């Protein structure tokens, strides 16, 4: 079992930046971020494993950066050059090796105004 606590969501103007943080109750192989906009399915934004290997959705490459602090069991998502299309509920995710188990945060709203 893993508990996840997110912070950092909010409202920002287009072109602005926001940083999301998530802390896990224990160490785990992988951590990442998903998002879900109204009327759309939840999609992977980015993830990172314990060795620092990262994966990004094409829509955020070059704008978002995921990082983690293994000593603190934390993952971060630095979001730059935000667009209105980035508006969604963002969910922290943690997963065991091979994706056999996933754990979810409560979600935090990110709204980008135009």
Backbone bond lengths (Angstrom), bond angles and torsions (degrees), N, CA, C in turn:
res aa  C-N    CA-C-N  psi(-1)  N-CA   C-N-CA  omega(-1)  CA-C   N-CA-C  phi
1 X - - - 1.455 - - 1.522 109.46 -
2 X 1.333 114.83 140.36 1.456 121.79 178.39 1.521 108.67 -136.76
3 X 1.315 115.83 129.86 1.455 121.04 173.49 1.524 108.68 -102.39
4 X 1.335 116.16 139.09 1.448 122.57 -177.38 1.521 109.92 -124.20
5 X 1.316 116.40 134.69 1.456 122.15 179.01 1.521 108.71 -125.81
6 X 1.335 115.95 121.06 1.457 122.87 -176.49 1.519 111.41 -101.86
7 X 1.327 115.18 157.29 1.450 121.76 172.51 1.523 108.99 -156.21
8 X 1.324 116.18 162.22 1.452 121.33 172.78 1.512 116.60 108.21
9 X 1.321 118.14 -5.75 1.455 119.88 178.16 1.512 111.37 -69.09
10 X 1.324 115.65 164.17 1.451 120.24 179.48 1.500 112.38 166.37
11 X 1.320 114.88 -164.63 1.458 123.34 -179.69 1.519 109.02 -108.57
12 X 1.323 115.96 133.51 1.456 120.98 -179.45 1.525 109.51 -143.23
13 X 1.316 116.69 152.13 1.454 121.45 177.25 1.523 110.84 -76.81
14 X 1.326 115.69 152.39 1.458 120.28 174.89 1.524 110.00 -54.25
15 X 1.322 115.33 136.47 1.451 121.03 -177.02 1.512 114.02 90.56
16 X 1.311 116.70 -10.53 1.445 121.64 -179.09 1.514 113.07 -84.64
17 X 1.326 115.04 -173.47 1.457 122.15 -176.26 1.516 111.29 -130.49
18 X 1.313 114.61 156.10 1.448 122.22 177.85 1.521 107.38 -152.20
19 X 1.320 116.69 146.83 1.458 120.75 177.67 1.520 110.31 -124.15
20 X 1.316 116.43 122.03 1.449 122.63 177.08 1.520 109.98 -97.05
21 X 1.322 116.12 144.79 1.455 122.21 177.86 1.516 109.66 -129.62
22 X 1.319 116.01 150.23 1.453 121.39 177.58 1.520 108.56 -147.66
23 X 1.316 116.35 133.38 1.456 121.41 177.50 1.520 108.99 -116.60
24 X 1.322 116.41 135.66 1.454 123.41 178.92 1.524 110.03 -102.81
25 X 1.322 115.57 153.01 1.452 120.77 -177.57 1.522 113.57 -75.92
26 X 1.323 117.18 -12.96 1.452 121.53 175.07 1.510 109.37 -156.27
27 X 1.310 116.63 168.34 1.452 120.71 175.95 1.521 110.13 -66.75
28 X 1.334 115.65 149.21 1.451 121.37 -178.88 1.520 108.48 -154.58
29 X 1.322 116.25 156.02 1.459 121.59 -173.27 1.524 113.33 -58.79
30 X 1.323 116.41 -51.74 1.450 120.03 -175.38 1.509 112.86 -130.49
31 X 1.322 115.30 150.40 1.449 121.57 175.42 1.525 108.09 -139.79
32 X 1.327 115.61 151.63 1.445 117.91 -179.04 1.512 112.89 -168.51
33 X 1.319 113.70 -169.45 1.455 121.50 -177.61 1.520 110.36 -134.27
34 X 1.328 115.54 135.11 1.445 123.99 171.09 1.516 108.40 -117.52
35 X 1.326 116.45 163.11 1.453 119.47 174.46 1.520 110.06 -142.35
36 X 1.324 115.22 155.65 1.449 121.61 178.75 1.518 109.36 -141.19
37 X 1.319 115.76 117.77 1.450 122.65 175.82 1.528 108.92 -93.91
38 X 1.332 117.82 157.42 1.466 120.30 179.17 1.521 112.12 -54.72
39 X 1.321 116.10 131.12 1.445 121.17 178.35 1.513 115.41 78.40
40 X 1.319 117.75 3.39 1.454 121.32 -178.93 1.524 110.95 -121.81
41 X 1.327 115.72 160.30 1.457 121.28 176.08 1.522 110.54 -76.76
42 X 1.319 114.82 155.25 1.449 119.92 175.00 1.530 109.05 -66.52
43 X 1.329 116.33 135.46 1.449 120.69 -177.53 1.518 111.28 -130.83
44 X 1.314 115.56 150.05 1.454 121.26 176.07 1.521 109.79 -70.29
45 X 1.321 116.16 131.63 1.457 122.25 174.34 1.525 109.69 -96.45
46 X 1.318 116.63 -52.71 1.455 122.24 180.00 1.516 109.39 -165.44
47 X 1.324 116.27 152.14 1.450 119.72 171.06 1.519 110.46 -145.77
48 X 1.316 115.11 168.73 1.459 121.50 -175.89 1.523 108.28 -151.15
49 X 1.333 117.04 136.55 1.455 118.82 178.09 1.522 110.51 -95.89
50 X 1.322 115.74 178.79 1.458 120.25 -173.97 1.524 113.00 -64.89
51 X 1.326 117.21 -20.37 1.451 121.79 177.00 1.509 114.22 -89.02
52 X 1.327 117.20 -1.50 1.450 121.48 177.89 1.515 115.25 91.87
53 X 1.324 118.48 7.33 1.457 121.62 177.41 1.525 109.21 -75.23
54 X 1.334 116.74 127.99 1.457 121.75 -173.87 1.520 112.55 -112.71
55 X 1.322 114.73 159.33 1.449 123.36 178.16 1.524 107.77 -143.87
56 X 1.343 117.51 133.92 1.459 121.88 -177.72 1.515 111.55 -129.45
57 X 1.319 115.26 146.72 1.453 119.93 168.62 1.522 108.95 -67.76
58 X 1.332 117.12 145.61 1.460 120.83 -179.54 1.529 112.25 -56.79
59 X 1.312 116.99 -34.23 1.451 121.56 -175.51 1.526 113.93 -68.29
60 X 1.333 117.74 -16.77 1.460 120.23 -177.13 1.521 113.29 -117.28
61 X 1.309 118.17 -3.42 1.463 120.97 -179.70 1.523 110.60 -58.68
62 X 1.314 115.41 133.46 1.454 120.98 -179.08 1.507 114.32 87.41
63 X 1.319 117.63 -13.60 1.461 121.60 -179.75 1.525 112.99 -113.59
64 X 1.328 116.03 -37.27 1.461 121.18 -178.41 1.521 109.91 -107.22
65 X 1.320 116.09 148.52 1.456 121.95 176.28 1.522 109.49 -133.58
66 X 1.326 115.82 125.93 1.456 120.46 176.28 1.525 109.06 -101.46
67 X 1.319 116.15 142.50 1.452 121.56 177.27 1.518 108.85 -148.56
68 X 1.321 116.63 164.67 1.455 119.74 177.95 1.515 111.11 -144.43
69 X 1.304 114.99 156.49 1.448 123.50 175.38 1.526 105.73 -120.56
70 X 1.313 116.53 100.38 1.458 120.54 -175.12 1.528 112.50 -64.27
71 X 1.328 117.16 -32.78 1.457 120.46 179.90 1.521 111.87 -65.61
72 X 1.338 116.38 -28.93 1.460 121.40 -178.88 1.526 112.82 -103.11
73 X 1.316 117.63 -0.91 1.466 122.90 -175.87 1.526 111.18 55.97
74 X 1.326 116.05 42.02 1.453 120.58 -176.63 1.523 112.19 -120.28
75 X 1.314 115.05 150.43 1.452 122.69 173.68 1.521 108.21 -130.16
76 X 1.335 116.00 146.54 1.450 122.18 -177.74 1.521 110.09 -128.80
77 X 1.306 115.78 151.26 1.453 121.26 172.26 1.522 108.09 -130.44
78 X 1.326 116.08 107.33 1.455 121.72 175.39 1.520 107.99 -87.91
79 X 1.318 116.77 118.98 1.452 122.74 -176.73 1.522 109.01 -113.41
80 X 1.318 115.89 114.93 1.458 122.29 178.87 1.524 110.31 -115.91
81 X 1.322 115.76 163.50 1.466 121.95 178.93 1.526 111.31 49.85
82 X 1.302 115.83 47.64 1.462 121.07 -175.38 1.524 111.59 -64.70
83 X 1.317 114.54 144.37 1.456 123.38 179.82 1.525 109.58 -119.46
84 X 1.337 118.03 155.15 1.467 119.36 175.57 1.525 112.87 -54.46
85 X 1.323 117.41 -31.37 1.458 121.93 178.80 1.526 113.16 -65.43
86 X 1.332 117.35 -14.97 1.460 121.23 177.26 1.523 112.33 -80.73
87 X 1.320 117.32 -8.08 1.456 121.09 179.94 1.524 110.28 -60.23
88 X 1.328 116.04 124.93 1.456 121.70 -176.90 1.520 108.98 -176.95
89 X 1.318 115.19 170.10 1.454 120.69 166.29 1.524 106.85 -87.08
90 X 1.310 116.15 126.11 1.457 122.10 -179.33 1.518 109.74 -102.52
91 X 1.332 115.93 131.93 1.451 122.41 -176.77 1.520 111.20 -117.15
92 X 1.302 116.49 128.24 1.453 121.13 170.78 1.520 108.67 -72.42
93 X 1.314 115.87 140.97 1.453 122.27 -178.72 1.520 109.74 -133.87
94 X 1.313 116.32 142.33 1.456 122.16 172.49 1.514 108.02 -131.46
95 X 1.329 116.73 143.77 1.451 118.87 -176.51 1.514 112.15 -143.31
96 X 1.331 114.20 148.11 1.454 121.26 175.85 1.521 109.27 -77.40
97 X 1.318 115.87 164.73 1.453 120.64 177.25 1.531 109.53 -55.65
98 X 1.328 116.18 141.62 1.460 124.83 -176.91 1.531 113.11 70.25
99 X 1.310 117.76 5.17 1.452 121.13 179.60 1.515 113.96 66.91
100 X 1.317 116.74 25.82 1.457 120.39 -176.91 1.531 112.79 -69.15
101 X 1.311 116.71 -26.91 1.454 121.86 176.17 1.523 109.98 -140.15
102 X 1.303 115.74 139.19 1.463 122.36 175.44 1.518 109.78 -122.85
103 X 1.326 115.43 146.86 1.453 122.96 177.26 1.521 108.20 -128.78
104 X 1.328 116.29 149.08 1.454 120.85 -171.54 1.512 113.03 -129.54
105 X 1.318 115.87 142.34 1.447 121.76 169.41 1.512 110.46 -79.78
106 X 1.316 115.98 -179.96 1.461 120.88 -175.13 1.524 113.72 -80.28
107 X 1.310 117.19 -15.55 1.449 122.64 -177.63 1.516 111.93 94.16
108 X 1.318 116.16 143.07 1.455 121.73 176.90 1.528 109.15 -136.14
109 X 1.320 116.15 134.86 1.459 121.44 -175.69 1.521 110.95 -78.49
110 X 1.326 115.43 129.70 1.458 122.45 171.10 1.518 107.27 -117.92
111 X 1.314 116.63 121.23 1.459 122.04 179.93 1.519 109.20 -122.11
112 X 1.323 115.63 125.65 1.463 122.06 179.81 1.516 107.86 -112.51
113 X 1.311 116.46 116.83 1.451 121.63 -177.84 1.521 110.85 -90.09
114 X 1.325 115.81 152.42 1.458 121.90 178.84 1.511 111.67 -107.49
